[in-house]
Amino acid sequence: MSLLEWIEQALAVISPSISHAAGVAASVASVFASISWLMSQALAFVQRSVWS
């Protein structure tokens, strides 16, 4: 087996794990972005309430 064949086989095994990890990372990033947006809205609301 050549080095190229070995690399192709290794990537075929590893690729689904990497895809799954990337999907999980994207989901986590989306949740954090949503939380950040909610926090900024809450802080803006509090700021408007305090200053009015």
Rosetta blueprint (number, residue, H / E / L):
1 M L
2 S L
3 L H
4 L H
5 E H
6 W H
7 I H
8 E H
9 Q H
10 A H
11 L H
12 A H
13 V H
14 I H
15 S H
16 P H
17 S H
18 I H
19 S H
20 H H
21 A H
22 A H
23 G H
24 V H
25 A H
26 A H
27 S H
28 V H
29 A H
30 S H
31 V H
32 F H
33 A H
34 S H
35 I H
36 S H
37 W H
38 L H
39 M H
40 S H
41 Q H
42 A H
43 L H
44 A H
45 F H
46 V H
47 Q H
48 R H
49 S H
50 V H
51 W H
52 S L
